[in-house]
Amino acid sequence: MILSLKERTSLQRPEPGSVTRSSPDRVVSRHVQLSAVARHAMLQELDTTPKPGLVDRSDRGAHADMDYACFRRSIEAVVPYFAAAGALAEGKSPDEVLWRKVRKIGCEAEAAMFSATGGVNTHKGQIFVLMLLVAAASSEGASGIPGLQKGIRIMTRGMVYKELDKGLDHKNELSHGERLFLSHGITGVRGEAEAGFPAIFECGLPVYTAMLSSGYSVNDASLQALLAIMCSAEDSTVIHRGGLEALRFVQSSSLAALALGGVRTEAGRNYLYAMNREFILRGLSPGGCADLLAGTIFVHEAEKELRIHGRA
């Protein structure tokens, strides 16, 4: 079932930093819960400050065509589509057929984003990541982290081969990511998804969870997780802006920041601010890593929410 626009926009939307929880006498559908979690993840990713080269609460990063207000409009425009995707996936087996249907909703979300931002691409990659996570978490058999990751791998099985190895033969207009695949063999977010999002589950999530467990704020935990993701992710946005040399610079800078302790030390924090200045100067924006940070936040919150209600 795909929700009507009226049904989509009538969903309860929590304030930033809060996630909808059900009271004992009111059962909230899984897809409504997960839509709220997706909104929370998008807002927290945006609010995380300072993110090197990225739009946040303090500056617009390396972008001249977007700012914080633009991102907020984009988030509110796309969030209802996560509920629609979750409703479609709820109770169904996670497979390629389900993903094709969910991806159509993702295309609708992209159109809503462009309408809200005047044609600016603020969240296209993040829509892809969160649509996949919401669908997998809503589907039948999604049990904890292993079940979620298994569902993602099943839904995206063969994606790189079908969409990049063979899928570009008859396309007249290629995206930046598709051009990078042809020129450098970079599989981007498709390869990341087909592998089960290792940048989320193996890099971002362990760091994020450990930081929160140690008493750090969600902002600090998010920044530390972002640095961990930036160390290894093949960010196609960075490569598009500055080539493979730029990617190596982003990865080495992130490693250096973590070697100094990241946000846990004054030296690490100072280095992070210097990274932001340098990324802006070079016009580098690790947008793909920001999308994976949002995915990291979503997984952490979704597992917590579903465990609370006995569904994980």
QUIGIVEN-V847017 format. One record per residue. PHI is phi in degrees with one decimal (NA if undefined). PSI is psi in degrees with one decimal (NA if undefined). D_FIRST is the distance of its C-alpha to the first C-alpha in Angstrom with 2 decimals. Layout:
phi = <PHI/PHI>
psi = <PSI/PSI>
d_first = <D_FIRST/D_FIRST>
This chain:
phi = <NA/-105.1/-71.2/-70.4/-59.4/-62.7/-67.1/-62.5/-77.1/-87.9/-65.3/-66.4/-116.1/-73.9/-70.4/-53.1/88.4/-118.0/-128.2/-62.3/-125.6/-89.1/-83.8/-57.4/-101.3/-140.6/-93.7/-97.9/-58.3/-58.2/-67.5/-70.5/-55.0/-70.7/-63.9/-63.9/-65.9/-62.5/-62.0/-56.5/-64.2/-65.3/-67.1/-66.7/-60.0/-62.0/-74.1/-59.5/-144.2/-93.5/-98.1/-57.8/76.1/-114.4/-66.3/-149.9/-71.6/-99.9/-158.9/-95.4/63.3/-89.8/-110.0/-99.3/-107.5/-152.2/-147.4/-58.6/-62.7/-61.6/-65.6/-63.3/-61.6/-62.5/-59.9/-65.1/-73.7/-94.6/-55.3/-57.1/-73.6/-67.5/-63.7/-63.4/-65.4/-65.0/-63.7/-64.7/-84.3/-59.5/82.2/-101.9/-74.5/-74.7/-147.0/-66.0/-63.9/-61.4/-63.1/-61.0/-70.4/-64.9/-65.8/-64.0/-66.1/-61.4/-65.6/-64.1/-63.7/-61.6/-62.2/-65.1/-61.2/-62.7/-65.9/-73.6/-105.4/69.9/93.7/-89.8/-85.4/-92.1/-139.5/-58.0/-66.1/-68.5/-60.7/-58.6/-61.7/-74.3/-59.3/-65.7/-67.6/-63.2/-63.5/-65.5/-69.9/-82.4/-72.8/-67.3/86.9/-73.0/-121.3/63.6/-62.6/-59.4/-66.3/-64.8/-67.7/-63.7/-61.2/-62.8/-63.3/-66.7/-65.7/-107.2/-56.5/78.9/-62.0/-63.3/-63.4/-71.1/-98.4/-114.1/-60.7/-114.4/-80.6/-97.6/-59.2/-111.6/-91.8/-87.6/-122.4/-105.1/-78.0/-58.7/-64.1/-68.1/-65.5/-66.3/-64.8/-66.8/-87.9/-129.9/73.5/-76.9/-89.0/59.9/-68.1/-65.6/-64.5/-61.3/-66.6/-63.8/-81.4/86.2/51.9/-60.6/-63.3/-82.0/-77.1/-106.3/-110.0/-69.1/-64.7/-60.2/-69.0/-60.6/-64.3/-64.6/-64.6/-64.1/-65.2/-88.1/93.6/-77.1/-70.3/-63.7/-65.9/-66.3/-61.6/-66.4/-63.9/-64.8/-65.1/-61.1/-60.2/-63.0/-66.2/-66.1/-65.8/-126.8/-67.6/-87.1/-78.9/-67.3/-66.0/-63.7/-63.9/-61.1/-79.9/-139.4/80.9/-65.7/-62.8/-65.1/-61.0/-62.2/-66.0/-62.5/-67.3/-68.7/-65.1/-66.1/-62.3/-64.3/-62.0/-68.0/-63.2/-84.8/105.7/61.3/-73.9/-81.0/-131.0/-64.3/-63.5/-66.5/-64.6/-61.2/-65.1/-63.2/-64.3/-66.0/-59.7/-60.1/-62.2/-69.8/-62.9/-63.3/-60.9/-86.9/71.8/-101.5/-136.4/-76.5/-63.6/-63.7/-68.3/-62.6/-63.1/-72.3/-64.5/-59.2/-63.4/-61.7/-62.5/-59.7/-60.8/-60.2/-72.7/-65.1/-62.0/-64.9/-63.5/-71.6/-68.5/-58.3/-97.1/70.9/-112.5/-85.1>
psi = <129.7/127.5/146.8/163.7/-38.5/-42.3/-38.1/-47.6/-10.1/-1.4/143.4/131.6/113.7/161.2/157.5/135.8/-4.0/152.7/134.8/132.5/148.3/146.2/164.3/-29.4/12.7/117.4/124.6/129.6/147.9/-41.9/-29.5/-43.6/-49.9/-30.4/-41.9/-38.6/-40.1/-42.5/-45.4/-44.6/-41.8/-43.2/-41.8/-39.9/-45.3/-43.1/-19.0/125.1/136.3/129.0/120.1/117.9/1.7/155.7/131.1/-162.1/-19.2/-30.8/176.2/11.3/-140.9/21.3/132.7/-14.8/6.9/154.9/-173.4/-45.9/-38.2/-42.4/-39.0/-42.5/-41.3/-44.9/-48.5/-28.3/-34.5/-21.8/-42.9/-26.0/-22.1/-38.2/-39.9/-42.6/-42.3/-39.6/-39.2/-38.2/-20.9/124.0/-1.2/158.1/137.4/110.0/-179.2/-33.5/-44.9/-43.6/-37.8/-39.2/-42.4/-36.2/-29.7/-38.5/-35.8/-37.6/-36.8/-39.9/-39.9/-42.6/-40.4/-37.7/-50.4/-35.3/-40.5/-27.2/2.9/33.2/6.5/133.3/94.2/-35.0/21.0/-47.5/-37.7/-34.9/-45.3/-50.6/-49.1/-33.2/-44.1/-42.8/-42.3/-44.5/-44.3/-40.6/-28.8/-20.9/168.5/133.0/4.1/99.8/106.3/-169.0/-46.6/-43.0/-38.4/-46.0/-36.5/-43.2/-39.8/-45.9/-39.4/-43.9/-28.9/11.0/126.3/8.3/-44.5/-44.9/-48.0/-35.8/-23.6/-54.2/-45.8/-19.1/-7.1/-2.9/-37.2/16.1/133.5/-32.3/122.6/146.6/169.9/-42.8/-38.0/-37.6/-38.1/-33.8/-44.4/-35.5/-34.2/-1.9/17.1/121.4/-12.8/-144.5/-26.4/-46.2/-39.0/-43.8/-45.3/-29.0/-0.8/28.9/60.4/-30.6/-29.5/-56.7/-27.6/-22.4/-62.9/-49.1/-46.4/-39.1/-45.1/-46.7/-43.1/-39.3/-44.6/-40.2/-25.7/2.6/7.6/157.5/163.1/-31.4/-46.6/-41.1/-40.0/-42.4/-43.4/-40.2/-39.6/-43.8/-41.7/-40.9/-42.1/-21.9/-28.9/-24.7/139.1/85.9/109.9/-26.5/-42.5/-46.0/-40.2/-38.2/-33.5/5.0/-175.9/-29.5/-38.8/-40.3/-45.0/-36.7/-43.8/-44.2/-43.4/-35.4/-40.3/-41.2/-41.3/-40.2/-44.3/-34.3/-28.4/-2.2/-5.7/-138.9/-5.2/-12.0/157.1/-39.3/-40.6/-41.0/-43.6/-39.2/-37.0/-42.2/-38.4/-37.7/-43.3/-46.0/-42.4/-40.3/-41.8/-42.9/-39.5/-5.1/31.4/131.9/105.3/63.7/-34.7/-37.0/-36.1/-38.3/-39.6/-29.4/-44.1/-39.8/-38.5/-47.2/-42.2/-48.6/-44.0/-47.5/-38.0/-42.9/-41.3/-45.5/-47.4/-28.6/-38.9/-38.9/14.2/28.6/-9.6/NA>
d_first = <0.00/3.80/6.37/9.39/12.63/14.11/11.63/12.05/15.76/16.21/15.67/19.02/20.87/23.78/27.10/28.16/29.20/27.23/24.11/22.23/23.36/22.62/25.58/26.66/25.47/22.06/19.29/17.06/13.67/14.11/11.68/13.68/16.84/16.22/15.41/18.73/20.42/19.47/20.97/23.94/24.50/24.53/26.92/29.14/29.46/30.49/32.90/34.56/38.08/40.09/37.90/40.18/39.47/36.12/35.10/35.57/37.15/40.61/40.31/38.21/39.35/40.12/37.94/39.46/36.30/34.21/34.90/33.48/32.33/30.55/28.62/27.70/26.31/24.29/22.82/21.76/20.19/17.99/17.06/14.06/12.33/12.85/10.76/7.79/8.86/9.54/6.38/5.07/8.61/9.33/11.24/11.18/14.50/15.37/16.52/17.14/14.36/11.76/13.98/14.16/10.49/10.84/14.14/12.97/11.41/14.80/16.59/15.13/16.36/19.66/20.07/19.63/22.16/24.65/24.41/25.17/27.99/29.62/28.85/29.72/27.86/27.60/24.59/23.43/24.40/23.11/19.63/19.78/21.17/18.91/15.61/16.92/18.15/15.09/12.96/15.94/16.55/13.10/13.24/15.14/18.86/19.10/22.47/24.66/25.83/26.54/23.09/21.46/23.90/23.53/19.77/20.53/23.27/21.29/18.49/21.29/23.80/25.92/24.50/28.02/29.42/26.75/26.38/29.93/32.38/31.20/28.51/30.97/33.21/31.71/30.64/32.87/31.86/31.56/30.32/32.84/31.36/31.58/35.17/36.04/34.86/37.13/40.04/39.92/37.40/35.35/31.82/30.59/27.20/25.97/28.84/28.31/24.67/25.66/28.44/26.11/27.10/30.69/31.53/29.13/29.74/33.42/34.72/32.87/31.55/34.90/36.79/34.42/34.44/38.22/38.90/37.00/38.75/42.04/41.51/40.70/38.49/34.92/36.36/38.99/36.65/34.30/37.31/38.71/35.42/35.21/38.74/37.94/35.01/37.25/39.90/37.99/34.91/35.41/34.20/33.75/34.07/37.49/38.57/37.59/39.68/42.67/42.51/42.96/45.89/43.67/41.29/44.34/45.55/42.30/42.25/45.97/45.79/43.01/45.08/48.11/46.31/45.21/48.74/50.01/47.64/44.88/44.13/46.17/49.47/51.11/51.94/48.35/47.11/49.82/48.84/45.21/46.38/48.58/45.67/43.77/46.82/47.35/43.76/43.86/47.24/45.99/42.73/40.64/37.15/35.37/31.89/30.35/31.93/30.55/27.00/27.86/29.35/26.11/24.49/27.40/26.96/23.24/24.06/26.91/25.02/21.86/24.17/26.11/23.24/21.68/25.24/25.98/23.25/24.18/21.22/23.08>
